[in-house]
Amino acid sequence: MPTISSNTAELVSRTPASLDPMDLGISSVVVMKLWWISFVLGTSCVWAVTPEDLHRAATELDVAILEEALDAVNCAEAAGAGQADTLTVIDYARPSSEARLWTFDLHTGHLLFHEWVAHGQGTGTEEAKHFSNQAGSRKSSLGLFRTAETYHGNNGYSLRLDGLNIGVNDNARARAIVMHGADYVDSAFIQRHGRLGRSWGCPAVRRDIARVLLDRIKHDGWLYAYHPSRQPAACAVPARTAATSAITVPETIQR
């Protein structure tokens, strides 16, 4: 079975398309051979980021949470979920009055967004304490999600999420757990109430930023929702079948 050295794989993965190989003293023939080997072996030609890389971009976010999130991503990718360009992390250990959502570019490790995010009515008031995968619970779910398609619903521009942890968040699509903008997610609401408003389980964000954020992470981005009360979910990725994708969610439950 063919192999490729770690040094060669790193060189291939870290060479931006805009960089002239001749600047590195590498002939175009060698580079083409490296890219072909990478293609045959299925090596990903993107930058590999570490928890430390992401922590440097968001020093207030615990590196242990980033490690947990990237472990979940790596496990899902190994199970055949495919790769993604972005990782969004929600730290539900923080009160809703704090910005507790971070979105990273997985190619560069750069921080793209740092935002407030609401939790469900059944999850708590200012503090997030209770989580569920059950319909009608109005609770947020934890674990790893894949971002999917956008649509226009009762809450305006919204982004569907597919939960990848069986028994933990895999009812997200059927429950209409989506990302959307909300008027109760802003500084004025916090000043009046000391916290954000609450959703029916959706990770709602500022209405002013919703479209830009959702368009950046839609179509197979990663989202990891963390809380210290739960151990990392078992690495299991339910297949996204045609039946799953075709679920019709009544607009009345999309909150």
C-alpha positions in Angstrom: 0.0 0.0 0.0 1.5 3.4 -1.0 2.5 5.7 1.8 3.5 9.3 2.1 5.8 10.9 4.6 4.4 13.2 7.2 6.8 16.0 6.0 5.6 15.6 2.4 1.9 15.5 3.5 2.4 18.6 5.6 4.1 20.4 2.7 1.2 19.5 0.4 -1.5 20.5 2.9 0.1 23.8 3.8 0.8 25.1 0.3 -1.8 27.7 -0.6 -3.0 27.7 -4.2 -1.8 31.3 -4.6 1.8 30.5 -3.6 4.2 29.9 -6.5 6.0 26.6 -5.8 9.1 28.1 -7.4 9.3 30.5 -4.5 9.9 27.5 -2.3 12.6 26.1 -4.5 10.4 23.2 -5.7 10.0 22.3 -9.3 6.5 22.3 -10.8 6.9 18.6 -11.7 7.6 17.7 -8.1 4.6 19.7 -6.9 2.4 18.1 -9.4 3.5 14.6 -8.2 2.9 15.6 -4.6 -0.6 16.8 -5.4 -1.3 13.6 -7.3 -0.1 11.4 -4.4 -2.2 13.5 -2.1 -5.3 12.9 -4.3 -4.7 9.2 -4.6 -4.3 8.8 -0.9 -7.2 11.0 -0.1 -5.0 13.4 1.8 -6.8 16.7 2.6 -5.2 19.7 1.0 -6.2 22.2 3.6 -4.5 23.7 6.6 -4.7 21.5 9.7 -5.5 23.6 12.8 -4.9 22.6 16.4 -6.8 23.5 19.5 -3.9 25.8 20.4 -4.2 27.6 17.0 -7.9 28.3 17.7 -7.2 29.3 21.3 -4.7 31.9 20.1 -7.5 33.4 18.1 -10.0 33.3 21.0 -8.0 33.3 24.2 -11.2 33.5 26.4 -12.4 30.1 25.2 -11.0 27.2 27.2 -8.5 25.2 25.1 -10.0 22.0 26.6 -13.4 22.8 25.0 -11.6 23.3 21.7 -9.9 20.0 22.1 -13.2 18.3 22.7 -14.8 20.0 19.7 -12.0 19.1 17.4 -11.9 15.5 18.7 -15.6 15.3 17.8 -14.9 16.7 14.3 -12.0 14.4 13.7 -14.1 11.4 14.8 -17.0 12.3 12.6 -14.7 12.9 9.6 -13.1 9.5 10.2 -16.6 8.0 10.2 -17.2 9.4 6.7 -19.0 12.7 7.5 -16.7 14.6 5.2 -14.7 17.8 6.0 -15.8 21.4 6.5 -14.5 24.9 6.3 -15.8 26.3 9.5 -16.2 25.3 13.2 -18.7 27.1 15.4 -18.4 26.5 19.2 -21.1 27.3 21.8 -20.0 27.3 25.4 -23.3 26.9 27.3 -21.3 27.0 30.6 -21.4 30.8 30.2 -24.5 32.8 31.0 -26.5 34.1 28.1 -25.5 37.7 28.9 -22.0 36.8 27.7 -20.9 36.3 24.1 -20.5 32.5 24.0 -20.5 31.6 20.4 -17.2 31.5 18.3 -16.9 30.7 14.6 -13.5 29.7 13.3 -12.1 29.3 9.8 -10.6 25.8 9.8 -8.2 26.6 7.0 -6.5 29.5 8.7 -7.5 29.2 12.4 -8.8 32.8 12.2 -11.8 33.9 14.4 -14.7 34.9 12.1 -17.4 35.7 14.7 -17.8 36.0 18.4 -21.5 36.5 19.3 -24.3 36.1 21.8 -26.4 33.1 21.4 -29.7 32.2 23.1 -30.7 28.9 24.6 -34.1 27.2 25.0 -36.8 28.1 27.5 -36.6 24.7 29.1 -32.8 24.9 29.4 -32.8 27.7 32.0 -33.1 31.4 32.5 -29.7 33.1 32.4 -27.8 29.9 33.0 -28.1 26.9 30.7 -28.6 23.8 32.9 -31.0 21.4 31.2 -30.6 19.8 27.7 -32.7 17.4 25.7 -33.2 15.7 22.4 -36.9 15.3 22.9 -39.6 17.1 20.8 -41.6 19.6 22.8 -39.0 20.0 25.5 -38.1 23.5 24.4 -34.5 22.6 25.5 -31.3 23.1 23.7 -29.2 20.1 22.6 -25.5 19.5 23.0 -22.9 17.7 20.8 -21.8 17.9 17.2 -24.1 19.2 14.5 -23.6 19.7 10.7 -25.0 22.9 9.2 -27.3 22.3 6.3 -29.6 24.5 4.1 -31.0 27.9 4.7 -34.6 28.9 4.3 -37.1 31.6 5.1 -39.5 30.8 8.0 -41.4 32.4 10.8 -38.2 33.7 12.2 -36.8 35.0 8.9 -33.6 33.8 7.4 -32.8 30.5 9.1 -30.3 27.6 8.9 -31.2 24.0 9.5 -29.0 21.8 11.7 -28.4 18.0 11.6 -27.4 16.5 14.9 -24.7 13.8 14.5 -24.8 12.2 18.0 -27.5 9.5 18.2 -29.7 9.9 21.2 -28.2 13.3 22.0 -29.1 15.6 19.2 -30.1 13.6 16.2 -33.7 14.8 16.5 -32.6 18.4 15.8 -34.1 18.5 12.3 -37.4 16.9 13.3 -37.6 19.3 16.3 -36.8 22.3 14.0 -33.7 23.2 16.0 -32.3 25.8 13.6 -30.2 28.9 13.8 -32.0 32.2 13.2 -32.0 35.8 14.2 -34.1 37.0 17.1 -35.0 40.4 18.6 -34.3 39.1 22.1 -30.7 38.6 21.3 -29.0 42.0 21.7 -27.4 44.4 24.2 -30.7 46.3 24.8 -32.5 43.1 25.9 -29.6 42.3 28.3 -29.7 45.8 29.7 -33.4 45.5 30.4 -33.5 41.9 31.7 -29.9 41.0 32.7 -29.9 38.1 30.2 -30.9 37.2 26.6 -34.4 36.1 25.7 -35.0 32.4 25.2 -35.9 30.3 22.2 -37.7 27.0 21.9 -34.4 25.2 21.8 -32.8 27.0 18.8 -29.4 28.7 19.0 -30.7 32.1 18.1 -28.3 35.0 17.3 -28.5 38.7 16.8 -30.8 39.6 13.9 -28.3 42.1 12.6 -25.6 39.4 12.1 -27.8 36.4 11.3 -27.6 36.5 7.5 -23.9 37.1 7.3 -23.2 34.4 9.9 -25.5 31.8 8.5 -24.3 32.4 4.9 -20.7 31.9 6.1 -21.3 28.6 7.9 -24.1 27.0 5.9 -23.8 23.8 3.9 -21.7 21.3 5.9 -20.0 23.5 8.5 -19.5 22.1 12.0 -21.2 23.3 15.1 -20.3 22.0 18.6 -22.4 22.8 21.6 -20.6 22.3 24.9 -21.7 22.1 28.6 -19.6 20.6 31.4 -22.6 18.6 32.8 -22.3 16.1 29.9 -19.5 13.9 28.9 -18.5 14.1 25.2 -21.1 12.1 23.2 -20.1 8.8 21.7 -18.7 9.1 18.2 -21.6 8.1 16.0 -22.7 9.7 12.8 -26.2 8.8 11.5 -26.4 8.7 7.8 -28.2 11.7 6.2 -30.7 9.8 4.2 -33.1 11.2 1.6 -35.9 10.5 4.1 -34.2 12.6 6.8 -33.5 15.5 4.5 -37.1 15.5 3.3 -38.6 15.9 6.8 -41.2 18.7 6.7 -41.2 20.8 9.8 -44.4 22.8 10.6 -43.6 26.5 10.7 -45.5 26.8 14.0 -42.8 25.0 15.9 -39.9 26.8 14.5 -38.6 29.0 17.3 
